Amino acid sequence: MNDLKPDGIRVLPVLGVGGLQNLNDVLFLNGIDMGVVDEDNLVLLKKRDPLLYANIEKSVQYITKLYNSEYHVLARSDIKSFDDLRGKKVSFNLKDSQTEVTSDVIFDMLKIDVQRVNYDNDSALKKLRDGDISAMIILSGAPQAAVVKVTKADNLHLLSLDERSLPNRDLHPIFAKYLPTELTHEQYPALISEGQTVSTSASARCSSLMAWPENSVAL
């Protein structure tokens, strides 16, 4: 956006590397006035450094919700549920990516310990096909480009996050924090049969900025 009128607004985009970095840029980097973050970023940063981020809820305000990002867990055929991932190698995407942030929260709530590895989507998918890892996770709007590449011949599937697949778990805390949603055949015809769905969660992605005091001037 580049409105050159005297009272116009110029918006100059900057390529970010994930919600955590975007939030830190809004808080501490001069010239960054707005960022795209997920709702759980504030909680994780405060947990990591309670002193530095003590008043983070008062320092940042959300402008609007932009879209939902669905939680995709793509696994090998021998993995039937999240419980089967215990002790296995699972790609949480890149370090400090939004996928890793949300996966930290969900796997902690499920009390499932895995061997975490960090690969980009293409590398993770290759390692999953080769049997080097048991699952890969992507938090992204559906349909997601890497997941769409999967064919029936790959012998992979999407894990459900619901009471049917995890009958002895209380999932209410997860769905109190994240939105319950479903992945569909229309989104992933090679992975989900026609008329079937895969239950999962979604994270709200929001536009945020510094909560400047009224009549202050941002530098």
N, C-alpha and C positions, 0 to 999 in steps of 0.2 A: 504494500500500500504506500503510495507516494503522492500525497495531496499537497501541491506546491502553493496553494492559496495562502495569503498571510496568516489566516487562522487555521490552516490545514494541519493534518497529522501525518507524520512519516513513520511507518513501521518498517524497521530493517531486521529481517530474519537472521538468526544465528543458528548454525547447526549444533544441536545438543547431542549428548551421549547417553541420555537417560534421565528419568525423573529426579533422581538424587542430585545429579550434577546441575540440572536445571534449577532445582530449588536452592542449592547453594549459590548459584550464580545470581538468582534474584535477591538473595539475602546479602551477599558480600561483594559482588562484582559491579564496579561502576559501569554505567551505561546499559545494564540489563534491567529492564523495568517489568518484564512479564515473562512467565515461563509455563510450559505445559508439564504438569506433575500429576501423580496419582495420589489418592487420598491417604494411602498408608505411608507415604514418604515422611510426613511429619513425625509419626510415631516412631519410625525406625531411627531417624536422626536423633531424636530426643533420647532414645534408648542407648545409642552409641556414645553420646556425649551429653549427659544431663546438664552439665554446667554451661557449655557453649550454646545449647539449644533450649535452655530453660524456659524461655518465653516465646517459643516459636509459634505457638497457636495465636499469640497476639501480634506477631510480626508479619504474618502472611494472611492474606484473605483471598478467597476464591471469587472469581468473576462469574464464571459459568461452567457448567458441565459440557464437554465437547463430544465425547462418545464413550462407549464401553469397550474394554479390551477383554476378550474371552481367554480363559485359562485352558491351554491345550497341553495335555500330557500324552505324548506319542510313545508307545512302548512295543517291545517285542512280544511275540505271541505267547511266550511262556509266562508273561506277567499278566495276571488276571485282574489285579486290583492294586491300589496304593500300598497295601500291606505287603505285597510281594516284592516291593522295591526296597524293603528293609535290608541294609547292608550292601545293596547293589550300586553300581555306578550310574549316576543320573546327571545329565547336563542341565545346569541351571541357567544356561545362556551365559553371556559375558559378565565379568565381575562388575558388581554394582549396577547392572542393568535392572530395568523395572521387573523383568521376569524373575531375577534373583531375589529382589526385594520381596515380592509377593510370595515367592516359593518359600523364603525364610519363614514367613508368617504361617502359611498353610501347613507346611511340614512340621513346624513347631507345635501347632494346635493339634495335629494328628499324632504327635509324639512318634514320628517315624524318622530314624536316623539312616541316612544314605551316604555313599561315597560321592561327594559332590565334585563335579568337574565343570569347567567353564569353556564352552565352545560356541562359536557363532552358529547360526542355524544350518548353513550348508555343511560345515565340518561335523556338526553333531549328527545330522541326518546320515552322512556317509559312515560315521562310526556306529550308528545304530543299525544300519543295513549290514555292516561287517561283523556285528556282534561284539564290538568293543565296549559298548555301553548298553544298559538295559532300557533306558528311556531318555527322552529329551523333553524339555518344557519350553513353551513359547507363550508369552502373554501378549496377545495382539488381537485386533479386530478380525473377525472371521468373514470370509475365508482368508486364511493366511497363506502367503505365497509359497513358503517352504513345505507346508503340510499338503498343499494342493499337488505338489510334485509326486507325492507318494502314490504308488500303484498297488493293486491287489497282489501282484507278484512279490512285493516287498515283505509280505507277511507281517505287517505292523497293524496296530489298532490304537484308537483313542481310549484312554481310561475314563471311566465315569467317576464323578465325585458325588455320591448320593448314598442314601441309607441302604439301598439294595446291595451295592458293592461293598459297603462298609457297615454291616448290620449291627455291630456292637460298639459303634462310635457315636458320640453326640456331636453332630455336625452343626448344631444351632449356633455356636460361637462363630464358626466360619461364615455362615450365611447371615449373621447379624452384622458382620464386617464387610462382606462382599455380596454381590448380587447373585442369586440363583438364576441360571440360564441354561440353554441347551444348544448343542451343535447339531446340525441337521444334514440329511442326505443331500439336499440342494447345495449346501456349502462344500461337502466332501463326499461325492458319490462313490469314490473308490474305497472309502473307509467306513461309511455308514450306510446300511441297507435302506432301501426305499421304505418310507413309512416309519423308520426308526429314528431315535435321537440319542445323543450322549449328554447326560447331565453334567454340568460343570458350574464354575463360578465366573464372575466378571468383575473387573475393577473399573471404577469410574475415572476417566481421565479429564482433568480440569485445567482451565486457564487460571493462573494465580499471579498476584503481584504483591509488592510490599504494602503493608497496611500503614501508609504514611499518615501522621496526624493531619487533621483538617488545616488547610491553608499553608501547609509546608511545601517546600520546593525540593524535588528530587534532583540530585546532582549526578 
